[in-house]
Every structure is written in structure tokens, then in C-alpha cells.
Amino acid sequence: MPCPNGVDIPGNFEIYNEAFLHEDLPGARFKYQIFIAEAARAGACAACHECEEDCPQKIPISEWMPKVHALLGAA
């Protein structure tokens, strides 16, 4: 987890994926608010791209974090 801003990249993706896998958006939003500290949420991504250099799956993380936060951080 090489995020210099402290974003919990795997944790955010795990909850995001669970929302679709289990078809439970309300439950995923609850987990996002309870289990991911605000400073570690996807919304804290500064889009610095440093994590992408080390990502073994070559995921464009800085493009995905705003999408994750938009879905899970919504009220």
C-alpha cells in the first residue's frame, strides 16, 4: 500500500467490490463510513499517481478513487 497520503487502497477497493458482488450498496456505504478512517478513504486521494507505479495489477488507481468515493461516500 504505497499511498503517500495514507489512502487505504485495498480496503477501499474491497468495499467497492463487495457493493457489486453482494448487490448491497447500503451495506457497503455503511462499511465505508465505519471501517475506513476518513483520512484513509478514497476521497483523500490526491491523484499523485505514485501508487500506480508500484501497482502489480497496473490499475489506474488515481482514476478509480474518485469513482469509489462518489459511490460509497454518497449519503
mmCIF file of the N, C-alpha and C atoms, coordinates in Angstrom:
data_MODEL
# 
_entry.id   MODEL 
# 
loop_
_atom_site.group_PDB 
_atom_site.id 
_atom_site.type_symbol 
_atom_site.label_atom_id 
_atom_site.label_alt_id 
_atom_site.label_comp_id 
_atom_site.label_asym_id 
_atom_site.label_entity_id 
_atom_site.label_seq_id 
_atom_site.pdbx_PDB_ins_code 
_atom_site.Cartn_x 
_atom_site.Cartn_y 
_atom_site.Cartn_z 
_atom_site.occupancy 
_atom_site.B_iso_or_equiv 
_atom_site.pdbx_formal_charge 
_atom_site.auth_seq_id 
_atom_site.auth_comp_id 
_atom_site.auth_asym_id 
_atom_site.auth_atom_id 
_atom_site.pdbx_PDB_model_num 
ATOM 1   N N  . MET A 1 1  ? 0.846   -1.174 0.000   1.00 0.00 ? 1  MET A N  1 
ATOM 2   C CA . MET A 1 1  ? 0.000   0.000  0.000   1.00 0.00 ? 1  MET A CA 1 
ATOM 3   C C  . MET A 1 1  ? 0.892   1.238  0.000   1.00 0.00 ? 1  MET A C  1 
ATOM 4   N N  . PRO A 1 2  ? 1.359   1.632  -1.134  1.00 0.00 ? 2  PRO A N  1 
ATOM 5   C CA . PRO A 1 2  ? 2.328   2.725  -1.195  1.00 0.00 ? 2  PRO A CA 1 
ATOM 6   C C  . PRO A 1 2  ? 1.737   4.125  -1.287  1.00 0.00 ? 2  PRO A C  1 
ATOM 7   N N  . CYS A 1 3  ? 0.572   4.379  -0.735  1.00 0.00 ? 3  CYS A N  1 
ATOM 8   C CA . CYS A 1 3  ? -0.019  5.717  -0.848  1.00 0.00 ? 3  CYS A CA 1 
ATOM 9   C C  . CYS A 1 3  ? 0.668   6.688  0.109   1.00 0.00 ? 3  CYS A C  1 
ATOM 10  N N  . PRO A 1 4  ? 1.276   7.750  -0.423  1.00 0.00 ? 4  PRO A N  1 
ATOM 11  C CA . PRO A 1 4  ? 1.922   8.729  0.447   1.00 0.00 ? 4  PRO A CA 1 
ATOM 12  C C  . PRO A 1 4  ? 0.925   9.572  1.238   1.00 0.00 ? 4  PRO A C  1 
ATOM 13  N N  . ASN A 1 5  ? -0.338  9.533  0.856   1.00 0.00 ? 5  ASN A N  1 
ATOM 14  C CA . ASN A 1 5  ? -1.372  10.298 1.561   1.00 0.00 ? 5  ASN A CA 1 
ATOM 15  C C  . ASN A 1 5  ? -2.139  9.458  2.562   1.00 0.00 ? 5  ASN A C  1 
ATOM 16  N N  . GLY A 1 6  ? -1.798  8.175  2.656   1.00 0.00 ? 6  GLY A N  1 
ATOM 17  C CA . GLY A 1 6  ? -2.431  7.318  3.648   1.00 0.00 ? 6  GLY A CA 1 
ATOM 18  C C  . GLY A 1 6  ? -3.753  6.705  3.233   1.00 0.00 ? 6  GLY A C  1 
ATOM 19  N N  . VAL A 1 7  ? -4.095  6.774  1.951   1.00 0.00 ? 7  VAL A N  1 
ATOM 20  C CA . VAL A 1 7  ? -5.337  6.164  1.483   1.00 0.00 ? 7  VAL A CA 1 
ATOM 21  C C  . VAL A 1 7  ? -5.199  4.647  1.562   1.00 0.00 ? 7  VAL A C  1 
ATOM 22  N N  . ASP A 1 8  ? -6.200  4.003  2.128   1.00 0.00 ? 8  ASP A N  1 
ATOM 23  C CA . ASP A 1 8  ? -6.223  2.539  2.229   1.00 0.00 ? 8  ASP A CA 1 
ATOM 24  C C  . ASP A 1 8  ? -6.758  1.993  0.901   1.00 0.00 ? 8  ASP A C  1 
ATOM 25  N N  . ILE A 1 9  ? -5.880  1.892  -0.075  1.00 0.00 ? 9  ILE A N  1 
ATOM 26  C CA . ILE A 1 9  ? -6.285  1.495  -1.425  1.00 0.00 ? 9  ILE A CA 1 
ATOM 27  C C  . ILE A 1 9  ? -6.962  0.130  -1.431  1.00 0.00 ? 9  ILE A C  1 
ATOM 28  N N  . PRO A 1 10 ? -6.347  -0.915 -0.874  1.00 0.00 ? 10 PRO A N  1 
ATOM 29  C CA . PRO A 1 10 ? -7.012  -2.223 -0.896  1.00 0.00 ? 10 PRO A CA 1 
ATOM 30  C C  . PRO A 1 10 ? -8.334  -2.235 -0.135  1.00 0.00 ? 10 PRO A C  1 
ATOM 31  N N  . GLY A 1 11 ? -8.393  -1.548 0.992   1.00 0.00 ? 11 GLY A N  1 
ATOM 32  C CA . GLY A 1 11 ? -9.626  -1.510 1.778   1.00 0.00 ? 11 GLY A CA 1 
ATOM 33  C C  . GLY A 1 11 ? -10.762 -0.837 1.038   1.00 0.00 ? 11 GLY A C  1 
ATOM 34  N N  . ASN A 1 12 ? -10.449 0.258  0.358   1.00 0.00 ? 12 ASN A N  1 
ATOM 35  C CA . ASN A 1 12 ? -11.455 0.960  -0.428  1.00 0.00 ? 12 ASN A CA 1 
ATOM 36  C C  . ASN A 1 12 ? -11.964 0.099  -1.574  1.00 0.00 ? 12 ASN A C  1 
ATOM 37  N N  . PHE A 1 13 ? -11.043 -0.537 -2.293  1.00 0.00 ? 13 PHE A N  1 
ATOM 38  C CA . PHE A 1 13 ? -11.438 -1.407 -3.395  1.00 0.00 ? 13 PHE A CA 1 
ATOM 39  C C  . PHE A 1 13 ? -12.232 -2.613 -2.902  1.00 0.00 ? 13 PHE A C  1 
ATOM 40  N N  . GLU A 1 14 ? -11.866 -3.138 -1.755  1.00 0.00 ? 14 GLU A N  1 
ATOM 41  C CA . GLU A 1 14 ? -12.579 -4.300 -1.216  1.00 0.00 ? 14 GLU A CA 1 
ATOM 42  C C  . GLU A 1 14 ? -14.043 -3.966 -0.956  1.00 0.00 ? 14 GLU A C  1 
ATOM 43  N N  . ILE A 1 15 ? -14.294 -2.847 -0.323  1.00 0.00 ? 15 ILE A N  1 
ATOM 44  C CA . ILE A 1 15 ? -15.669 -2.468 -0.021  1.00 0.00 ? 15 ILE A CA 1 
ATOM 45  C C  . ILE A 1 15 ? -16.419 -2.112 -1.304  1.00 0.00 ? 15 ILE A C  1 
ATOM 46  N N  . TYR A 1 16 ? -15.762 -1.448 -2.221  1.00 0.00 ? 16 TYR A N  1 
ATOM 47  C CA . TYR A 1 16 ? -16.369 -1.114 -3.513  1.00 0.00 ? 16 TYR A CA 1 
ATOM 48  C C  . TYR A 1 16 ? -16.793 -2.387 -4.250  1.00 0.00 ? 16 TYR A C  1 
ATOM 49  N N  . ASN A 1 17 ? -15.885 -3.347 -4.307  1.00 0.00 ? 17 ASN A N  1 
ATOM 50  C CA . ASN A 1 17 ? -16.181 -4.607 -4.987  1.00 0.00 ? 17 ASN A CA 1 
ATOM 51  C C  . ASN A 1 17 ? -17.308 -5.377 -4.298  1.00 0.00 ? 17 ASN A C  1 
ATOM 52  N N  . GLU A 1 18 ? -17.326 -5.351 -2.974  1.00 0.00 ? 18 GLU A N  1 
ATOM 53  C CA . GLU A 1 18 ? -18.379 -6.029 -2.221  1.00 0.00 ? 18 GLU A CA 1 
ATOM 54  C C  . GLU A 1 18 ? -19.752 -5.437 -2.535  1.00 0.00 ? 18 GLU A C  1 
ATOM 55  N N  . ALA A 1 19 ? -19.807 -4.134 -2.773  1.00 0.00 ? 19 ALA A N  1 
ATOM 56  C CA . ALA A 1 19 ? -21.084 -3.491 -3.098  1.00 0.00 ? 19 ALA A CA 1 
ATOM 57  C C  . ALA A 1 19 ? -21.717 -4.143 -4.315  1.00 0.00 ? 19 ALA A C  1 
ATOM 58  N N  . PHE A 1 20 ? -20.896 -4.476 -5.300  1.00 0.00 ? 20 PHE A N  1 
ATOM 59  C CA . PHE A 1 20 ? -21.409 -5.090 -6.523  1.00 0.00 ? 20 PHE A CA 1 
ATOM 60  C C  . PHE A 1 20 ? -21.554 -6.597 -6.396  1.00 0.00 ? 20 PHE A C  1 
ATOM 61  N N  . LEU A 1 21 ? -20.594 -7.224 -5.764  1.00 0.00 ? 21 LEU A N  1 
ATOM 62  C CA . LEU A 1 21 ? -20.616 -8.674 -5.620  1.00 0.00 ? 21 LEU A CA 1 
ATOM 63  C C  . LEU A 1 21 ? -21.853 -9.131 -4.850  1.00 0.00 ? 21 LEU A C  1 
ATOM 64  N N  . HIS A 1 22 ? -22.156 -8.420 -3.771  1.00 0.00 ? 22 HIS A N  1 
ATOM 65  C CA . HIS A 1 22 ? -23.287 -8.796 -2.917  1.00 0.00 ? 22 HIS A CA 1 
ATOM 66  C C  . HIS A 1 22 ? -24.544 -7.978 -3.209  1.00 0.00 ? 22 HIS A C  1 
ATOM 67  N N  . GLU A 1 23 ? -24.446 -7.098 -4.204  1.00 0.00 ? 23 GLU A N  1 
ATOM 68  C CA . GLU A 1 23 ? -25.567 -6.226 -4.556  1.00 0.00 ? 23 GLU A CA 1 
ATOM 69  C C  . GLU A 1 23 ? -26.144 -5.540 -3.321  1.00 0.00 ? 23 GLU A C  1 
ATOM 70  N N  . ASP A 1 24 ? -25.251 -4.941 -2.549  1.00 0.00 ? 24 ASP A N  1 
ATOM 71  C CA . ASP A 1 24 ? -25.644 -4.316 -1.286  1.00 0.00 ? 24 ASP A CA 1 
ATOM 72  C C  . ASP A 1 24 ? -24.948 -2.967 -1.127  1.00 0.00 ? 24 ASP A C  1 
ATOM 73  N N  . LEU A 1 25 ? -25.418 -1.976 -1.859  1.00 0.00 ? 25 LEU A N  1 
ATOM 74  C CA . LEU A 1 25 ? -24.823 -0.647 -1.782  1.00 0.00 ? 25 LEU A CA 1 
ATOM 75  C C  . LEU A 1 25 ? -24.995 -0.010 -0.396  1.00 0.00 ? 25 LEU A C  1 
ATOM 76  N N  . PRO A 1 26 ? -26.163 -0.105 0.227   1.00 0.00 ? 26 PRO A N  1 
ATOM 77  C CA . PRO A 1 26 ? -26.292 0.485  1.568   1.00 0.00 ? 26 PRO A CA 1 
ATOM 78  C C  . PRO A 1 26 ? -25.310 -0.131 2.572   1.00 0.00 ? 26 PRO A C  1 
ATOM 79  N N  . GLY A 1 27 ? -25.141 -1.448 2.515   1.00 0.00 ? 27 GLY A N  1 
ATOM 80  C CA . GLY A 1 27 ? -24.197 -2.112 3.418   1.00 0.00 ? 27 GLY A CA 1 
ATOM 81  C C  . GLY A 1 27 ? -22.773 -1.687 3.158   1.00 0.00 ? 27 GLY A C  1 
ATOM 82  N N  . ALA A 1 28 ? -22.417 -1.533 1.879   1.00 0.00 ? 28 ALA A N  1 
ATOM 83  C CA . ALA A 1 28 ? -21.066 -1.099 1.526   1.00 0.00 ? 28 ALA A CA 1 
ATOM 84  C C  . ALA A 1 28 ? -20.823 0.331  1.993   1.00 0.00 ? 28 ALA A C  1 
ATOM 85  N N  . ARG A 1 29 ? -21.815 1.184  1.838   1.00 0.00 ? 29 ARG A N  1 
ATOM 86  C CA . ARG A 1 29 ? -21.667 2.568  2.308   1.00 0.00 ? 29 ARG A CA 1 
ATOM 87  C C  . ARG A 1 29 ? -21.485 2.605  3.826   1.00 0.00 ? 29 ARG A C  1 
ATOM 88  N N  . PHE A 1 30 ? -22.204 1.756  4.521   1.00 0.00 ? 30 PHE A N  1 
ATOM 89  C CA . PHE A 1 30 ? -22.061 1.676  5.974   1.00 0.00 ? 30 PHE A CA 1 
ATOM 90  C C  . PHE A 1 30 ? -20.639 1.253  6.339   1.00 0.00 ? 30 PHE A C  1 
ATOM 91  N N  . LYS A 1 31 ? -20.138 0.204  5.694   1.00 0.00 ? 31 LYS A N  1 
ATOM 92  C CA . LYS A 1 31 ? -18.773 -0.266 5.967   1.00 0.00 ? 31 LYS A CA 1 
ATOM 93  C C  . LYS A 1 31 ? -17.746 0.817  5.669   1.00 0.00 ? 31 LYS A C  1 
ATOM 94  N N  . TYR A 1 32 ? -17.932 1.532  4.583   1.00 0.00 ? 32 TYR A N  1 
ATOM 95  C CA . TYR A 1 32 ? -17.017 2.608  4.192   1.00 0.00 ? 32 TYR A CA 1 
ATOM 96  C C  . TYR A 1 32 ? -16.927 3.666  5.288   1.00 0.00 ? 32 TYR A C  1 
ATOM 97  N N  . GLN A 1 33 ? -18.077 4.035  5.842   1.00 0.00 ? 33 GLN A N  1 
ATOM 98  C CA . GLN A 1 33 ? -18.115 5.059  6.884   1.00 0.00 ? 33 GLN A CA 1 
ATOM 99  C C  . GLN A 1 33 ? -17.563 4.554  8.217   1.00 0.00 ? 33 GLN A C  1 
ATOM 100 N N  . ILE A 1 34 ? -17.781 3.281  8.523   1.00 0.00 ? 34 ILE A N  1 
ATOM 101 C CA . ILE A 1 34 ? -17.406 2.732  9.823   1.00 0.00 ? 34 ILE A CA 1 
ATOM 102 C C  . ILE A 1 34 ? -15.985 2.173  9.857   1.00 0.00 ? 34 ILE A C  1 
ATOM 103 N N  . PHE A 1 35 ? -15.602 1.438  8.811   1.00 0.00 ? 35 PHE A N  1 
ATOM 104 C CA . PHE A 1 35 ? -14.339 0.704  8.842   1.00 0.00 ? 35 PHE A CA 1 
ATOM 105 C C  . PHE A 1 35 ? -13.157 1.389  8.163   1.00 0.00 ? 35 PHE A C  1 
ATOM 106 N N  . ILE A 1 36 ? -13.413 2.422  7.376   1.00 0.00 ? 36 ILE A N  1 
ATOM 107 C CA . ILE A 1 36 ? -12.314 3.149  6.736   1.00 0.00 ? 36 ILE A CA 1 
ATOM 108 C C  . ILE A 1 36 ? -12.257 4.538  7.372   1.00 0.00 ? 36 ILE A C  1 
ATOM 109 N N  . ALA A 1 37 ? -11.141 4.831  8.005   1.00 0.00 ? 37 ALA A N  1 
ATOM 110 C CA . ALA A 1 37 ? -10.984 6.159  8.624   1.00 0.00 ? 37 ALA A CA 1 
ATOM 111 C C  . ALA A 1 37 ? -11.103 7.226  7.541   1.00 0.00 ? 37 ALA A C  1 
ATOM 112 N N  . GLU A 1 38 ? -11.633 8.368  7.903   1.00 0.00 ? 38 GLU A N  1 
ATOM 113 C CA . GLU A 1 38 ? -11.858 9.425  6.908   1.00 0.00 ? 38 GLU A CA 1 
ATOM 114 C C  . GLU A 1 38 ? -10.589 9.761  6.129   1.00 0.00 ? 38 GLU A C  1 
ATOM 115 N N  . ALA A 1 39 ? -9.466  9.819  6.807   1.00 0.00 ? 39 ALA A N  1 
ATOM 116 C CA . ALA A 1 39 ? -8.204  10.152 6.143   1.00 0.00 ? 39 ALA A CA 1 
ATOM 117 C C  . ALA A 1 39 ? -7.723  9.054  5.205   1.00 0.00 ? 39 ALA A C  1 
ATOM 118 N N  . ALA A 1 40 ? -8.272  7.845  5.349   1.00 0.00 ? 40 ALA A N  1 
ATOM 119 C CA . ALA A 1 40 ? -7.866  6.714  4.512   1.00 0.00 ? 40 ALA A CA 1 
ATOM 120 C C  . ALA A 1 40 ? -8.888  6.391  3.426   1.00 0.00 ? 40 ALA A C  1 
ATOM 121 N N  . ARG A 1 41 ? -9.956  7.170  3.353   1.00 0.00 ? 41 ARG A N  1 
ATOM 122 C CA . ARG A 1 41 ? -10.996 6.921  2.352   1.00 0.00 ? 41 ARG A CA 1 
ATOM 123 C C  . ARG A 1 41 ? -10.539 7.363  0.966   1.00 0.00 ? 41 ARG A C  1 
ATOM 124 N N  . ALA A 1 42 ? -11.215 6.837  -0.018  1.00 0.00 ? 42 ALA A N  1 
ATOM 125 C CA . ALA A 1 42 ? -10.883 7.125  -1.414  1.00 0.00 ? 42 ALA A CA 1 
ATOM 126 C C  . ALA A 1 42 ? -10.927 8.617  -1.722  1.00 0.00 ? 42 ALA A C  1 
ATOM 127 N N  . GLY A 1 43 ? -11.776 9.353  -1.022  1.00 0.00 ? 43 GLY A N  1 
ATOM 128 C CA . GLY A 1 43 ? -11.884 10.793 -1.233  1.00 0.00 ? 43 GLY A CA 1 
ATOM 129 C C  . GLY A 1 43 ? -10.633 11.556 -0.860  1.00 0.00 ? 43 GLY A C  1 
ATOM 130 N N  . ALA A 1 44 ? -9.740  10.935 -0.109  1.00 0.00 ? 44 ALA A N  1 
ATOM 131 C CA . ALA A 1 44 ? -8.485  11.595 0.283   1.00 0.00 ? 44 ALA A CA 1 
ATOM 132 C C  . ALA A 1 44 ? -7.391  11.445 -0.773  1.00 0.00 ? 44 ALA A C  1 
ATOM 133 N N  . CYS A 1 45 ? -7.694  10.735 -1.846  1.00 0.00 ? 45 CYS A N  1 
ATOM 134 C CA . CYS A 1 45 ? -6.704  10.542 -2.919  1.00 0.00 ? 45 CYS A CA 1 
ATOM 135 C C  . CYS A 1 45 ? -6.358  11.889 -3.551  1.00 0.00 ? 45 CYS A C  1 
ATOM 136 N N  . ALA A 1 46 ? -5.070  12.174 -3.643  1.00 0.00 ? 46 ALA A N  1 
ATOM 137 C CA . ALA A 1 46 ? -4.597  13.428 -4.224  1.00 0.00 ? 46 ALA A CA 1 
ATOM 138 C C  . ALA A 1 46 ? -4.230  13.274 -5.697  1.00 0.00 ? 46 ALA A C  1 
ATOM 139 N N  . ALA A 1 47 ? -4.460  12.106 -6.261  1.00 0.00 ? 47 ALA A N  1 
ATOM 140 C CA . ALA A 1 47 ? -4.166  11.813 -7.670  1.00 0.00 ? 47 ALA A CA 1 
ATOM 141 C C  . ALA A 1 47 ? -2.708  12.105 -8.017  1.00 0.00 ? 47 ALA A C  1 
ATOM 142 N N  . CYS A 1 48 ? -1.825  11.704 -7.122  1.00 0.00 ? 48 CYS A N  1 
ATOM 143 C CA . CYS A 1 48 ? -0.391  11.934 -7.353  1.00 0.00 ? 48 CYS A CA 1 
ATOM 144 C C  . CYS A 1 48 ? 0.233   10.862 -8.251  1.00 0.00 ? 48 CYS A C  1 
ATOM 145 N N  . HIS A 1 49 ? -0.468  9.767  -8.433  1.00 0.00 ? 49 HIS A N  1 
ATOM 146 C CA . HIS A 1 49 ? -0.069  8.651  -9.305  1.00 0.00 ? 49 HIS A CA 1 
ATOM 147 C C  . HIS A 1 49 ? 1.097   7.820  -8.784  1.00 0.00 ? 49 HIS A C  1 
ATOM 148 N N  . GLU A 1 50 ? 1.620   8.126  -7.598  1.00 0.00 ? 50 GLU A N  1 
ATOM 149 C CA . GLU A 1 50 ? 2.760   7.376  -7.074  1.00 0.00 ? 50 GLU A CA 1 
ATOM 150 C C  . GLU A 1 50 ? 2.411   5.904  -6.841  1.00 0.00 ? 50 GLU A C  1 
ATOM 151 N N  . CYS A 1 51 ? 1.212   5.617  -6.409  1.00 0.00 ? 51 CYS A N  1 
ATOM 152 C CA . CYS A 1 51 ? 0.807   4.241  -6.145  1.00 0.00 ? 51 CYS A CA 1 
ATOM 153 C C  . CYS A 1 51 ? 0.740   3.419  -7.427  1.00 0.00 ? 51 CYS A C  1 
ATOM 154 N N  . GLU A 1 52 ? 0.417   4.063  -8.524  1.00 0.00 ? 52 GLU A N  1 
ATOM 155 C CA . GLU A 1 52 ? 0.241   3.355  -9.785  1.00 0.00 ? 52 GLU A CA 1 
ATOM 156 C C  . GLU A 1 52 ? 1.548   2.746  -10.290 1.00 0.00 ? 52 GLU A C  1 
ATOM 157 N N  . GLU A 1 53 ? 2.646   3.382  -9.957  1.00 0.00 ? 53 GLU A N  1 
ATOM 158 C CA . GLU A 1 53 ? 3.954   2.864  -10.376 1.00 0.00 ? 53 GLU A CA 1 
ATOM 159 C C  . GLU A 1 53 ? 4.245   1.515  -9.739  1.00 0.00 ? 53 GLU A C  1 
ATOM 160 N N  . ASP A 1 54 ? 3.734   1.299  -8.530  1.00 0.00 ? 54 ASP A N  1 
ATOM 161 C CA . ASP A 1 54 ? 4.000   0.067  -7.785  1.00 0.00 ? 54 ASP A CA 1 
ATOM 162 C C  . ASP A 1 54 ? 2.868   -0.945 -7.856  1.00 0.00 ? 54 ASP A C  1 
ATOM 163 N N  . CYS A 1 55 ? 1.778   -0.607 -8.513  1.00 0.00 ? 55 CYS A N  1 
ATOM 164 C CA . CYS A 1 55 ? 0.621   -1.497 -8.557  1.00 0.00 ? 55 CYS A CA 1 
ATOM 165 C C  . CYS A 1 55 ? 0.911   -2.700 -9.452  1.00 0.00 ? 55 CYS A C  1 
ATOM 166 N N  . PRO A 1 56 ? 0.888   -3.912 -8.873  1.00 0.00 ? 56 PRO A N  1 
ATOM 167 C CA . PRO A 1 56 ? 1.180   -5.098 -9.678  1.00 0.00 ? 56 PRO A CA 1 
ATOM 168 C C  . PRO A 1 56 ? 0.113   -5.387 -10.734 1.00 0.00 ? 56 PRO A C  1 
ATOM 169 N N  . GLN A 1 57 ? -1.100  -4.854 -10.533 1.00 0.00 ? 57 GLN A N  1 
ATOM 170 C CA . GLN A 1 57 ? -2.182  -5.076 -11.492 1.00 0.00 ? 57 GLN A CA 1 
ATOM 171 C C  . GLN A 1 57 ? -2.303  -3.939 -12.499 1.00 0.00 ? 57 GLN A C  1 
ATOM 172 N N  . LYS A 1 58 ? -1.468  -2.928 -12.346 1.00 0.00 ? 58 LYS A N  1 
ATOM 173 C CA . LYS A 1 58 ? -1.457  -1.767 -13.252 1.00 0.00 ? 58 LYS A CA 1 
ATOM 174 C C  . LYS A 1 58 ? -2.822  -1.068 -13.321 1.00 0.00 ? 58 LYS A C  1 
ATOM 175 N N  . ILE A 1 59 ? -3.477  -0.979 -12.182 1.00 0.00 ? 59 ILE A N  1 
ATOM 176 C CA . ILE A 1 59 ? -4.770  -0.310 -12.090 1.00 0.00 ? 59 ILE A CA 1 
ATOM 177 C C  . ILE A 1 59 ? -4.541  1.196  -12.064 1.00 0.00 ? 59 ILE A C  1 
ATOM 178 N N  . PRO A 1 60 ? -5.297  1.977  -12.833 1.00 0.00 ? 60 PRO A N  1 
ATOM 179 C CA . PRO A 1 60 ? -5.193  3.439  -12.761 1.00 0.00 ? 60 PRO A CA 1 
ATOM 180 C C  . PRO A 1 60 ? -5.895  3.940  -11.489 1.00 0.00 ? 60 PRO A C  1 
ATOM 181 N N  . ILE A 1 61 ? -5.244  3.745  -10.372 1.00 0.00 ? 61 ILE A N  1 
ATOM 182 C CA . ILE A 1 61 ? -5.844  3.992  -9.063  1.00 0.00 ? 61 ILE A CA 1 
ATOM 183 C C  . ILE A 1 61 ? -6.344  5.421  -8.912  1.00 0.00 ? 61 ILE A C  1 
ATOM 184 N N  . SER A 1 62 ? -5.583  6.385  -9.394  1.00 0.00 ? 62 SER A N  1 
ATOM 185 C CA . SER A 1 62 ? -5.995  7.784  -9.236  1.00 0.00 ? 62 SER A CA 1 
ATOM 186 C C  . SER A 1 62 ? -7.267  8.098  -10.028 1.00 0.00 ? 62 SER A C  1 
ATOM 187 N N  . GLU A 1 63 ? -7.584  7.295  -11.026 1.00 0.00 ? 63 GLU A N  1 
ATOM 188 C CA . GLU A 1 63 ? -8.842  7.462  -11.757 1.00 0.00 ? 63 GLU A CA 1 
ATOM 189 C C  . GLU A 1 63 ? -9.993  6.770  -11.028 1.00 0.00 ? 63 GLU A C  1 
ATOM 190 N N  . TRP A 1 64 ? -9.690  5.683  -10.319 1.00 0.00 ? 64 TRP A N  1 
ATOM 191 C CA . TRP A 1 64 ? -10.720 4.903  -9.641  1.00 0.00 ? 64 TRP A CA 1 
ATOM 192 C C  . TRP A 1 64 ? -11.115 5.462  -8.283  1.00 0.00 ? 64 TRP A C  1 
ATOM 193 N N  . MET A 1 65 ? -10.201 6.054  -7.553  1.00 0.00 ? 65 MET A N  1 
ATOM 194 C CA . MET A 1 65 ? -10.529 6.516  -6.204  1.00 0.00 ? 65 MET A CA 1 
ATOM 195 C C  . MET A 1 65 ? -11.670 7.530  -6.187  1.00 0.00 ? 65 MET A C  1 
ATOM 196 N N  . PRO A 1 66 ? -11.721 8.501  -7.112  1.00 0.00 ? 66 PRO A N  1 
ATOM 197 C CA . PRO A 1 66 ? -12.887 9.399  -7.107  1.00 0.00 ? 66 PRO A CA 1 
ATOM 198 C C  . PRO A 1 66 ? -14.199 8.669  -7.384  1.00 0.00 ? 66 PRO A C  1 
ATOM 199 N N  . LYS A 1 67 ? -14.152 7.632  -8.230  1.00 0.00 ? 67 LYS A N  1 
ATOM 200 C CA . LYS A 1 67 ? -15.361 6.849  -8.526  1.00 0.00 ? 67 LYS A CA 1 
ATOM 201 C C  . LYS A 1 67 ? -15.802 6.059  -7.287  1.00 0.00 ? 67 LYS A C  1 
ATOM 202 N N  . VAL A 1 68 ? -14.818 5.495  -6.596  1.00 0.00 ? 68 VAL A N  1 
ATOM 203 C CA . VAL A 1 68 ? -15.123 4.743  -5.380  1.00 0.00 ? 68 VAL A CA 1 
ATOM 204 C C  . VAL A 1 68 ? -15.764 5.656  -4.340  1.00 0.00 ? 68 VAL A C  1 
ATOM 205 N N  . HIS A 1 69 ? -15.169 6.839  -4.155  1.00 0.00 ? 69 HIS A N  1 
ATOM 206 C CA . HIS A 1 69 ? -15.700 7.769  -3.165  1.00 0.00 ? 69 HIS A CA 1 
ATOM 207 C C  . HIS A 1 69 ? -17.074 8.300  -3.570  1.00 0.00 ? 69 HIS A C  1 
ATOM 208 N N  . ALA A 1 70 ? -17.258 8.546  -4.853  1.00 0.00 ? 70 ALA A N  1 
ATOM 209 C CA . ALA A 1 70 ? -18.560 9.045  -5.317  1.00 0.00 ? 70 ALA A CA 1 
ATOM 210 C C  . ALA A 1 70 ? -19.659 8.040  -5.013  1.00 0.00 ? 70 ALA A C  1 
ATOM 211 N N  . LEU A 1 71 ? -19.363 6.772  -5.170  1.00 0.00 ? 71 LEU A N  1 
ATOM 212 C CA . LEU A 1 71 ? -20.374 5.740  -4.918  1.00 0.00 ? 71 LEU A CA 1 
ATOM 213 C C  . LEU A 1 71 ? -20.568 5.486  -3.432  1.00 0.00 ? 71 LEU A C  1 
ATOM 214 N N  . LEU A 1 72 ? -19.459 5.296  -2.712  1.00 0.00 ? 72 LEU A N  1 
ATOM 215 C CA . LEU A 1 72 ? -19.554 4.904  -1.314  1.00 0.00 ? 72 LEU A CA 1 
ATOM 216 C C  . LEU A 1 72 ? -19.722 6.069  -0.345  1.00 0.00 ? 72 LEU A C  1 
ATOM 217 N N  . GLY A 1 73 ? -19.253 7.224  -0.725  1.00 0.00 ? 73 GLY A N  1 
ATOM 218 C CA . GLY A 1 73 ? -19.333 8.380  0.167   1.00 0.00 ? 73 GLY A CA 1 
ATOM 219 C C  . GLY A 1 73 ? -20.648 9.132  0.069   1.00 0.00 ? 73 GLY A C  1 
ATOM 220 N N  . ALA A 1 74 ? -21.464 8.759  -0.920  1.00 0.00 ? 74 ALA A N  1 
ATOM 221 C CA . ALA A 1 74 ? -22.756 9.422  -1.091  1.00 0.00 ? 74 ALA A CA 1 
ATOM 222 C C  . ALA A 1 74 ? -23.681 9.084  0.075   1.00 0.00 ? 74 ALA A C  1 
ATOM 223 N N  . ALA A 1 75 ? -24.486 10.045 0.431   1.00 0.00 ? 75 ALA A N  1 
ATOM 224 C CA . ALA A 1 75 ? -25.419 9.833  1.548   1.00 0.00 ? 75 ALA A CA 1 
ATOM 225 C C  . ALA A 1 75 ? -26.647 9.071  1.141   1.00 0.00 ? 75 ALA A C  1 
# 
